[in-house]
Each structure stands twice: as C-alpha cells, then as structure tokens.
C-alpha cells in the first residue's frame, strides 16, 4: 500500500541514545529533543513517519524482566506480564514527551502506539497493520510511533524495536528514505592503528565485520543489528542513513536530501 499522495515517504527514527541518556534511568535530553523536533517541523512538507526508541525509559526494564528472550522458570509468565506492563508505561512517558516537543515545534504529530497493531512470535514480528499509518499520512499528519512491548504468540509479550517497525513500514508503504538519528556520527569500525572510524558506505562485508560494542544495555540488537536493517532497507529501494542528532542542522539537511556525513546504504550500491 504505497502512500496515497504519491509523494516520496521519509521515515525518521530518533534513537533512544540521542533523545535520552541511556546510562541514566528515565533521563530525557530536553534541549536535544526540542531542537530535533524543530528540524523535523521545518523540513520539506513531504509525507513523514517519525519513530523513536525507548532509551533510558524502556531498556533497563526490558533487561530486568527479560523481555527480549524466551521466558524461563515457574513464575515466568507472571513475572513477564508485570514487566511488560511496567515497560509499556515507561515508554509511553517518553512518547508523550516526544509528542509535546513536536507540538511545540508546530508539527501535527498523530500518535500510533504499535502494541494494538503488531504481534510477535518468539520475539520476531509476524503481523503488522499499516493502515492507520497510511490514514494519518493521507490526512496530512506526521505519524508517530515507537519501540514497544507487544503481544507474543509464544512468549506472552516481547520487544518490537522501532528499527523493525521502520523496516516493516518501508516494505508496506514504500518509503524512499530512512534516517536513523543517533548520538554518534555513524556506524563505527576499528581503524588501522587503533581508534574508530565511521563507515561511510555500508556494505555487507563491512557489516559482517562489525563486533558488538560495549556500553549501555540494548535489547534490540545494538549497532550490528541496525546496520543489517539498513542493508535490508536498501534492498527494498530506500536510502538508509545513520547520522548524528547531536550535530545542529544535520537532520534538517538530510530531510532536504542534502549530503550529510554519516553511514549510508543506498539502493544503487546494492
């Protein structure tokens, strides 16, 4: 179901690492969020979906209650239900902050929580309803969703990441550009002689060589999983880029189609 207007669709994923401090529980970065909301609002008036991660609002609880892995033990179902309810409430507090920032920036965000629209099986997405997103876009709104806890046919509940939602919406609605806005300049790899460098052109070989990065808890697969998602997006015909949300104006320029430093995977190179 492509976007009804025929205009190219852009999906922007605001990473939890850039709008929150992931090493501190429920710590918002209000100034960064406000600036990114302004850059979104001032961008071209093409159809746009905004997604955001859970950051320090959802990841600690997801780790604590094991929502990204198979439940184990006699009390697993009850423990998991309690955890799902807690993490769901925590993520919605962040979601409300994102909506408020976008409203203050004079955008028209339309909230679409994924839990009623999606279903997992053993932690993998098996059903998704894109109709509400298409309807919001047709009405001229900015559809806004987020990584969430969703029903799981085998585990009861499990995590659905915003990156997976971006991939599914690209497949179903035909997005032409997907921007991942992070707290780093791009996908980092070890450089000769030590240190790290940004991989500007993502290839399957470069992604396969990535190693898991240490740091704050991440229940959605970390940077390697994100890079693999970017490869899959390019296979679907979308430009996929990972850029820094801490660099003023980078998101604005990327929304206008300008060249922005970061890691990119483009259909022409696949």
N, C-alpha and C positions, 0 to 999 in steps of 0.2 A: 504494500500500500504506500506508494510514494506520496510526498507532500502535495496536497491538492493544488496549491498555487503554482506548482512547477518551479518555483524559485529554489536555488540550492540550499539545503538544510545544513546548518552547523550545529555540532554538539560540543559543549564546553563542560569539562569535568574539573571542578575546583577540588583539588586534593585536600584531604584532611590535614596533610603536613603543612599546607600553606595558610589555611584559614584557622587552624588551631595549633597549639604547641603539644605535639603528640606525646612528649615525655612528662606532661603535667595533666592531671585528671581534669577534664572539662574546662580547659583554659582556651578561651577564644582569643584570636588576634583581631580585635575590632577594627583597627585602623587599616590593616591589610584587606579585610573583608569589605570595608566601606569603599576603598579605592577600586578593588576588583569589580564591585557592583556598579560603580560609576563607569568603568571602562566597558562593561557589558552594555549598560544603558546607552552609552554614546556611540556604540558600534553601528554598523550598517543595519538597516531595517529588514534584514532577511530572516526567514524562519530560523528559530534557535531553540534548542533544548539545553537547559543547564542542569547538570548533575553535581552532587558533592559527596565527598567521602565522610566517614564518621569521625576520623581523627581521634582526639583525646576524649571525645564524648562516647564513642561506641567501642573502640578497640580494647581498652582494658577489661570491660565487662565481657566482651566476646571471648577473650583469652581466659578469663577467670572461670567462665561457665562452659568452656569447651565447645562453643557453638560452630566452630569450623571443622570439627572432627566427629567421628562416629561416637554416639553415646555408649558409655560402659558403666556397669555396676547396677545393683538392685534398685537404687533410688535415682537412676539416670534420668528417667522421664520427668519426674517431679522437679529435679534439680534443673533440668534443661528448660522446662516451662517457666520456672521462676526467673532464670537467666534471660530467656527470650523477652519476657515482659519488662525486665529492668533495662536491657539494652535498647529495646524499642522506644521506651520513654526517654532514655538519654539522647538517642539520635534525634528524636523529634524536638528536643530543646535546641539542638544545633540547627535543625531545619528551620525552626521559627526565626532564629537569628539571621539566617541567610535570606529568608523571605522579607524580613523587616529591612535589611540593608538594601535589597533590590527595590523595595517600595520607596525608601527614602531617596534612592537614585532615580526615581520617577520611571521605573520599569513597571511592567504589568505581569508579575510572576503568578503562575497558576500551579498550585501545589498538587502533585500526583504521587502520593506515597506508594511504593511498589508492593507492599505486603498484600493488598487485595487483588493485585494484578498479576502476580507471579507465583510459581510453585517450583520447588526444587525436589530432586530425588537423590539422596545420598550426597548432598552438598552441591549438586550440579543442576543448573536451570533446565527444566523440561517443559514449562508452559509460561507464556507471557502474553498479555493483552496490550497491544499497542494502540488500540482505538482511542482511548482517552487522550493520548499524546497527539494523535492526528487531529482530534477535535479541538484541542487547545490551540494548536498551531493555526488551524483554519479560522479560528476566532481572532487571531492576531495576538494572542497571549504568548508569553515565554513559559513554556512547560518546564517545571522544576521538580526534580526527584532526587533520590539519594540512595546510598548503600544502606541496606536494612536487613532485619531478620524477617524471613518469610516462611510459610508452611513448607514442610518437607515430608514427602510421602513415606520415607523410611525412617528418618531421624526425628520426626516431630516438628522441629524447627532447625533452620540453618541460615548461614550468612549468604546474602546475594550482594555482591560488590557493585559499586557504581560503574566500574570498568566493564563488567559483564553486561550491565544494562546498556551502556554505550554501544557495545558490540551488537547486542540484540536489536536495538533501535536502528542502528545503521543497516543491518540486514533487512529489517522490515520496512523502514521508511526511506531508505536510500540517501543517507547523509553523505555529503561530499567532503566535509572537513570535520575532524575530531581533534580538539585541543585539550591536552592534559596539562593543567596548570599546577605546578609543584613548587617546592621550596628549594629545588636545585635547578641548575641551568639545562639539564638534560640527563640522558642515561649515561652513567659514568662507568668507565672501564679503567683497568690498571694501565698506566703509561710506562713506556720503557724508562728505566732508571728510577722508578718509584713514583708515587703520587697517582693522581687520577686525571683522566681527560674525558671530555664529552664526545660521545659517538654521534657525529652529526648526521651520518647516513646509516640508518639501521638496516642491517642485512640479516638473513637467517644465521649466517656464520658468526656474526658479531653477537647476536642474541644467545646463541648456543654456548658461547664462551663466557657469558656472564656468571658471576658467582654471587650467592646470596650476600646481601650487605648486612652487617651488624647494626643494631640500633634499637629504636622503639618497637614495641610489638606490632606486628602487622599480620592480620588473619586473612588477608586477601591475596597472598602470594608474593608480595614485595615487587621489586623493580623488574626482576626477570619475567614474572607473570605479566606485568604491564607491557613490557617490550614485546612479548609474544602476542598480546592482544593487539598491539599496534601493527604487527605483521599481518594478522588476520583482517584488520580493518583495511589495510592496503589491498589485500586480496579481494575485498568487497568493493573496491573502487574509491575509497576515501583517502584523502591526505590525512595522515595522523602525525601529530607533533607533540612533543613534551617540551614545555617551555617554563621559564621561571616566573612565578607570580610575585616575586619579591623585587623584580625589576620594573620600575614605573613605565607604563605605556606598552610593555611587551604584548599583553593581551589585546589591547586596542589595535596594535599594528597587525597582529595575527588575524584578528577578525576582519580587517580590511584587505587581507590577502597579501600583505607585505612580507618580505623575507625577515624572519626573526630567528636569532641564534637559539639553537636547541637541538634536540634529536628528532629527525624526521624519517618517516617511511612513506613513500609515495607510490601510487599505482604504477607509474611509468617505469619504476625501477624494480618492479616485482616480476 
